[in-house]
Each structure stands twice: as structure tokens, then as C-alpha cells.
Amino acid sequence: MAVVGLLLPIACTNLANMLLARGAARLHEMAVRVALGAGRFQWLNHALAKRRVVVLLARSAFCSRGRTLQRKFPRTEQELLQLR
């Protein structure tokens, strides 16, 4: 449990740094797109499209991982009997 207590702040700090770096890159990207004539709606639509792809990939990965874990570690005796 102590190891988790030590690793959790490190992981949170790394995540915060990655989000800050991504935000800075987005500001640069937005400035370039606005300079080329893109409107706010076009930039927002592009940004949301990127997020949708990431969310769909993450959902599919987590759902498949969850199903795998359910098969490996059944919760009830009835589920255990169904696997046999």
C-alpha cells in the first residue's frame, strides 16, 4: 500500500504535465488555424473530432479488458458454475 502511495503522486504529476503540454500545443495549433482563416466553429469541430476518436478507442480497450477480467475472475458461484 505504501508503494501505491508513492507512485500515485508521481503518476498524477506526469498526467498534469502531459495535459499542460497538450494545451500549449493546442494554443499554437489554434493560432495557426485562425491565421489561415478558420473560424471558431471549424477549429472546435476539429478538436472535438480528435477527442471522439480517442474516447472511442479508450472505451473499446477498457470494455474488452473488463470482459477478459470478468472471465478470469468470476464474482459469484453461479458465474463460476457457468464457466465449467
CORMODA-V729039 format. One record per residue. N is the residue number from 0. SS is DSSP state (a for helix, b for strand, c for the rest). NEAR is the number of other C-alpha atoms within 8 Angstrom. Layout:
N SS NEAR
N SS NEAR
This chain:
0 c 4
1 a 5
2 a 6
3 a 7
4 a 8
5 a 8
6 a 8
7 a 8
8 a 8
9 a 8
10 a 8
11 a 8
12 a 8
13 a 8
14 a 8
15 a 8
16 a 8
17 a 8
18 a 8
19 a 8
20 a 8
21 a 8
22 a 8
23 a 8
24 a 8
25 a 8
26 a 8
27 a 8
28 a 8
29 a 9
30 a 8
31 a 8
32 a 10
33 a 10
34 a 7
35 c 6
36 c 6
37 c 9
38 c 7
39 a 7
40 a 6
41 a 8
42 a 11
43 a 8
44 a 8
45 a 8
46 a 8
47 a 8
48 a 8
49 a 8
50 a 8
51 a 8
52 a 8
53 a 8
54 a 8
55 a 8
56 a 8
57 a 8
58 a 8
59 a 8
60 a 8
61 a 8
62 a 8
63 a 8
64 a 8
65 a 8
66 a 8
67 a 8
68 a 8
69 a 9
70 a 8
71 a 6
72 c 6
73 c 9
74 c 7
75 c 6
76 a 7
77 a 6
78 a 9
79 a 10
80 a 7
81 a 6
82 a 6
83 c 4
